[in-house]
Amino acid sequence: METTIIETTAAVAETAGGIGFTPENLAQTAPIMGKGMLGIFIVMGIIILCVTLLNHFGSPDRKAKKEAKKAAKAQANANQQNQ
């Protein structure tokens, strides 16, 4: 006689101290899981915000890079007009 996966899982759950899936417990654990997931997303948002702010304010040569880009663009435009 072959045992099914469900029977095997039930047997393992019984030997593991009664740990197993029961739909009744899902209603009790769903809010806890939701709070945990919400906490993860909040922490991820804070990290993303911090990295964005550090990139924006932490670059000392931000203006120099913009000016160099503008100068390169102007030089390219001048080269195209001269040809």
TIVO-2410 file (N, C-alpha, C; in nm, 3 decimals):
# residues 83
REC num residu      c1      c2      c3 atome chaine
REC   1      M   0.085  -0.118   0.000     N      A
REC   1      M   0.000   0.000   0.000    CA      A
REC   1      M   0.089   0.124   0.000     C      A
REC   2      E   0.064   0.216  -0.093     N      A
REC   2      E   0.143   0.339  -0.103    CA      A
REC   2      E   0.081   0.447  -0.015     C      A
REC   3      T   0.168   0.526   0.044     N      A
REC   3      T   0.117   0.638   0.122    CA      A
REC   3      T   0.122   0.763   0.035     C      A
REC   4      T   0.026   0.847   0.054     N      A
REC   4      T   0.021   0.971  -0.024    CA      A
REC   4      T   0.105   1.079   0.046     C      A
REC   5      I   0.127   1.187  -0.026     N      A
REC   5      I   0.205   1.297   0.031    CA      A
REC   5      I   0.132   1.357   0.151     C      A
REC   6      I   0.001   1.365   0.142     N      A
REC   6      I  -0.078   1.422   0.252    CA      A
REC   6      I  -0.065   1.336   0.378     C      A
REC   7      E  -0.071   1.204   0.360     N      A
REC   7      E  -0.057   1.115   0.476    CA      A
REC   7      E   0.082   1.125   0.536     C      A
REC   8      T   0.184   1.132   0.449     N      A
REC   8      T   0.322   1.143   0.497    CA      A
REC   8      T   0.342   1.273   0.572     C      A
REC   9      T   0.288   1.382   0.516     N      A
REC   9      T   0.300   1.513   0.581    CA      A
REC   9      T   0.229   1.513   0.716     C      A
REC  10      A   0.113   1.449   0.722     N      A
REC  10      A   0.040   1.442   0.848    CA      A
REC  10      A   0.119   1.362   0.951     C      A
REC  11      A   0.182   1.253   0.907     N      A
REC  11      A   0.261   1.172   1.000    CA      A
REC  11      A   0.381   1.248   1.051     C      A
REC  12      V   0.447   1.323   0.963     N      A
REC  12      V   0.562   1.404   1.004    CA      A
REC  12      V   0.517   1.513   1.100     C      A
REC  13      A   0.403   1.574   1.074     N      A
REC  13      A   0.352   1.680   1.161    CA      A
REC  13      A   0.322   1.626   1.300     C      A
REC  14      E   0.270   1.505   1.308     N      A
REC  14      E   0.239   1.446   1.438    CA      A
REC  14      E   0.367   1.417   1.516     C      A
REC  15      T   0.470   1.372   1.447     N      A
REC  15      T   0.595   1.341   1.517    CA      A
REC  15      T   0.672   1.468   1.551     C      A
REC  16      A   0.639   1.580   1.487     N      A
REC  16      A   0.709   1.706   1.513    CA      A
REC  16      A   0.636   1.788   1.619     C      A
REC  17      G   0.559   1.726   1.700     N      A
REC  17      G   0.491   1.797   1.808    CA      A
REC  17      G   0.359   1.859   1.765     C      A
REC  18      G   0.298   1.806   1.662     N      A
REC  18      G   0.168   1.855   1.620    CA      A
REC  18      G   0.175   1.979   1.533     C      A
REC  19      I   0.293   2.011   1.481     N      A
REC  19      I   0.305   2.127   1.393    CA      A
REC  19      I   0.254   2.087   1.256     C      A
REC  20      G   0.162   2.162   1.204     N      A
REC  20      G   0.108   2.133   1.072    CA      A
REC  20      G   0.019   2.247   1.027     C      A
REC  21      F  -0.030   2.237   0.905     N      A
REC  21      F  -0.117   2.340   0.851    CA      A
REC  21      F  -0.261   2.308   0.886     C      A
REC  22      T  -0.324   2.405   0.949     N      A
REC  22      T  -0.467   2.394   0.973    CA      A
REC  22      T  -0.531   2.525   0.932     C      A
REC  23      P  -0.636   2.520   0.854     N      A
REC  23      P  -0.700   2.642   0.807    CA      A
REC  23      P  -0.751   2.731   0.921     C      A
REC  24      E  -0.784   2.671   1.035     N      A
REC  24      E  -0.833   2.751   1.147    CA      A
REC  24      E  -0.723   2.844   1.199     C      A
REC  25      N  -0.599   2.796   1.198     N      A
REC  25      N  -0.489   2.878   1.248    CA      A
REC  25      N  -0.449   2.988   1.150     C      A
REC  26      L  -0.485   2.973   1.024     N      A
REC  26      L  -0.450   3.073   0.924    CA      A
REC  26      L  -0.515   3.207   0.956     C      A
REC  27      A  -0.638   3.205   1.003     N      A
REC  27      A  -0.708   3.329   1.038    CA      A
REC  27      A  -0.640   3.399   1.155     C      A
REC  28      Q  -0.577   3.324   1.243     N      A
REC  28      Q  -0.509   3.384   1.358    CA      A
REC  28      Q  -0.371   3.435   1.320     C      A
REC  29      T  -0.304   3.367   1.228     N      A
REC  29      T  -0.167   3.404   1.196    CA      A
REC  29      T  -0.154   3.504   1.082     C      A
REC  30      A  -0.258   3.521   1.002     N      A
REC  30      A  -0.252   3.615   0.889    CA      A
REC  30      A  -0.223   3.760   0.933     C      A
REC  31      P  -0.287   3.811   1.038     N      A
REC  31      P  -0.253   3.948   1.080    CA      A
REC  31      P  -0.108   3.962   1.126     C      A
REC  32      I  -0.055   3.860   1.191     N      A
REC  32      I   0.085   3.865   1.235    CA      A
REC  32      I   0.178   3.868   1.114     C      A
REC  33      M   0.148   3.784   1.016     N      A
REC  33      M   0.228   3.781   0.894    CA      A
REC  33      M   0.217   3.914   0.819     C      A
REC  34      G   0.097   3.971   0.815     N      A
REC  34      G   0.078   4.100   0.748    CA      A
REC  34      G   0.158   4.211   0.814     C      A
REC  35      K   0.161   4.212   0.948     N      A
REC  35      K   0.240   4.313   1.020    CA      A
REC  35      K   0.389   4.297   0.991     C      A
REC  36      G   0.434   4.173   0.984     N      A
REC  36      G   0.574   4.147   0.953    CA      A
REC  36      G   0.611   4.193   0.814     C      A
REC  37      M   0.525   4.164   0.717     N      A
REC  37      M   0.551   4.206   0.580    CA      A
REC  37      M   0.547   4.359   0.568     C      A
REC  38      L   0.453   4.422   0.637     N      A
REC  38      L   0.445   4.568   0.636    CA      A
REC  38      L   0.572   4.628   0.695     C      A
REC  39      G   0.620   4.568   0.803     N      A
REC  39      G   0.745   4.615   0.863    CA      A
REC  39      G   0.862   4.603   0.768     C      A
REC  40      I   0.868   4.494   0.693     N      A
REC  40      I   0.976   4.476   0.596    CA      A
REC  40      I   0.970   4.584   0.490     C      A
REC  41      F   0.852   4.614   0.438     N      A
REC  41      F   0.839   4.717   0.334    CA      A
REC  41      F   0.872   4.855   0.389     C      A
REC  42      I   0.835   4.883   0.512     N      A
REC  42      I   0.868   5.013   0.572    CA      A
REC  42      I   1.019   5.027   0.585     C      A
REC  43      V   1.087   4.924   0.633     N      A
REC  43      V   1.232   4.930   0.647    CA      A
REC  43      V   1.299   4.944   0.510     C      A
REC  44      M   1.249   4.873   0.409     N      A
REC  44      M   1.305   4.887   0.275    CA      A
REC  44      M   1.287   5.029   0.223     C      A
REC  45      G   1.171   5.087   0.248     N      A
REC  45      G   1.146   5.225   0.205    CA      A
REC  45      G   1.240   5.324   0.273     C      A
REC  46      I   1.264   5.304   0.402     N      A
REC  46      I   1.356   5.392   0.475    CA      A
REC  46      I   1.497   5.379   0.420     C      A
REC  47      I   1.540   5.257   0.390     N      A
REC  47      I   1.673   5.237   0.334    CA      A
REC  47      I   1.685   5.303   0.198     C      A
REC  48      I   1.585   5.286   0.113     N      A
REC  48      I   1.587   5.348  -0.020    CA      A
REC  48      I   1.591   5.499  -0.007     C      A
REC  49      L   1.512   5.555   0.084     N      A
REC  49      L   1.510   5.699   0.104    CA      A
REC  49      L   1.647   5.749   0.151     C      A
REC  50      C   1.709   5.679   0.244     N      A
REC  50      C   1.841   5.719   0.294    CA      A
REC  50      C   1.946   5.714   0.184     C      A
REC  51      V   1.944   5.609   0.104     N      A
REC  51      V   2.042   5.598  -0.005    CA      A
REC  51      V   2.021   5.709  -0.107     C      A
REC  52      T   1.896   5.738  -0.139     N      A
REC  52      T   1.866   5.845  -0.234    CA      A
REC  52      T   1.914   5.980  -0.182     C      A
REC  53      L   1.885   6.007  -0.056     N      A
REC  53      L   1.928   6.135   0.003    CA      A
REC  53      L   2.080   6.144   0.009     C      A
REC  54      L   2.147   6.035   0.044     N      A
REC  54      L   2.293   6.037   0.048    CA      A
REC  54      L   2.353   6.058  -0.090     C      A
REC  55      N   2.293   5.998  -0.192     N      A
REC  55      N   2.342   6.019  -0.328    CA      A
REC  55      N   2.320   6.163  -0.373     C      A
REC  56      H   2.208   6.220  -0.332     N      A
REC  56      H   2.176   6.357  -0.375    CA      A
REC  56      H   2.263   6.460  -0.304     C      A
REC  57      F   2.274   6.450  -0.174     N      A
REC  57      F   2.346   6.552  -0.097    CA      A
REC  57      F   2.492   6.516  -0.070     C      A
REC  58      G   2.529   6.392  -0.088     N      A
REC  58      G   2.663   6.349  -0.053    CA      A
REC  58      G   2.766   6.364  -0.163     C      A
REC  59      S   2.723   6.400  -0.283     N      A
REC  59      S   2.816   6.413  -0.395    CA      A
REC  59      S   2.873   6.554  -0.398     C      A
REC  60      P   3.000   6.573  -0.360     N      A
REC  60      P   3.056   6.708  -0.353    CA      A
REC  60      P   3.079   6.771  -0.490     C      A
REC  61      D   3.102   6.691  -0.591     N      A
REC  61      D   3.131   6.748  -0.722    CA      A
REC  61      D   3.013   6.735  -0.818     C      A
REC  62      R   2.893   6.740  -0.765     N      A
REC  62      R   2.773   6.728  -0.847    CA      A
REC  62      R   2.763   6.842  -0.947     C      A
REC  63      K   2.790   6.965  -0.902     N      A
REC  63      K   2.783   7.080  -0.992    CA      A
REC  63      K   2.891   7.072  -1.098     C      A
REC  64      A   3.008   7.027  -1.060     N      A
REC  64      A   3.118   7.016  -1.156    CA      A
REC  64      A   3.084   6.914  -1.265     C      A
REC  65      K   3.020   6.806  -1.228     N      A
REC  65      K   2.981   6.706  -1.326    CA      A
REC  65      K   2.877   6.762  -1.423     C      A
REC  66      K   2.780   6.838  -1.371     N      A
REC  66      K   2.680   6.898  -1.457    CA      A
REC  66      K   2.743   6.997  -1.554     C      A
REC  67      E   2.835   7.079  -1.504     N      A
REC  67      E   2.901   7.176  -1.590    CA      A
REC  67      E   2.987   7.106  -1.695     C      A
REC  68      A   3.054   6.999  -1.659     N      A
REC  68      A   3.135   6.924  -1.754    CA      A
REC  68      A   3.048   6.862  -1.862     C      A
REC  69      K   2.931   6.814  -1.824     N      A
REC  69      K   2.837   6.757  -1.922    CA      A
REC  69      K   2.790   6.864  -2.019     C      A
REC  70      K   2.756   6.982  -1.965     N      A
REC  70      K   2.711   7.092  -2.051    CA      A
REC  70      K   2.821   7.135  -2.146     C      A
REC  71      A   2.944   7.142  -2.096     N      A
REC  71      A   3.056   7.183  -2.180    CA      A
REC  71      A   3.081   7.080  -2.290     C      A
REC  72      A   3.073   6.953  -2.257     N      A
REC  72      A   3.093   6.848  -2.356    CA      A
REC  72      A   2.983   6.852  -2.462     C      A
REC  73      K   2.861   6.877  -2.418     N      A
REC  73      K   2.749   6.886  -2.512    CA      A
REC  73      K   2.767   7.007  -2.604     C      A
REC  74      A   2.807   7.119  -2.547     N      A
REC  74      A   2.829   7.240  -2.627    CA      A
REC  74      A   2.942   7.217  -2.726     C      A
REC  75      Q   3.047   7.149  -2.685     N      A
REC  75      Q   3.160   7.119  -2.773    CA      A
REC  75      Q   3.116   7.028  -2.887     C      A
REC  76      A   3.033   6.930  -2.857     N      A
REC  76      A   2.984   6.839  -2.960    CA      A
REC  76      A   2.897   6.914  -3.059     C      A
REC  77      N   2.813   7.004  -3.009     N      A
REC  77      N   2.728   7.084  -3.098    CA      A
REC  77      N   2.814   7.175  -3.186     C      A
REC  78      A   2.917   7.236  -3.130     N      A
REC  78      A   3.005   7.323  -3.207    CA      A
REC  78      A   3.080   7.243  -3.313     C      A
REC  79      N   3.122   7.123  -3.280     N      A
REC  79      N   3.190   7.037  -3.378    CA      A
REC  79      N   3.099   7.000  -3.493     C      A
REC  80      Q   2.971   6.974  -3.463     N      A
REC  80      Q   2.875   6.938  -3.567    CA      A
REC  80      Q   2.848   7.057  -3.659     C      A
REC  81      Q   2.843   7.177  -3.603     N      A
REC  81      Q   2.815   7.295  -3.683    CA      A
REC  81      Q   2.936   7.330  -3.772     C      A
REC  82      N   3.054   7.302  -3.726     N      A
REC  82      N   3.175   7.333  -3.803    CA      A
REC  82      N   3.194   7.236  -3.920     C      A
REC  83      Q   3.134   7.120  -3.912     N      A
REC  83      Q   3.152   7.023  -4.020    CA      A
REC  83      Q   3.058   7.049  -4.129     C      A
***
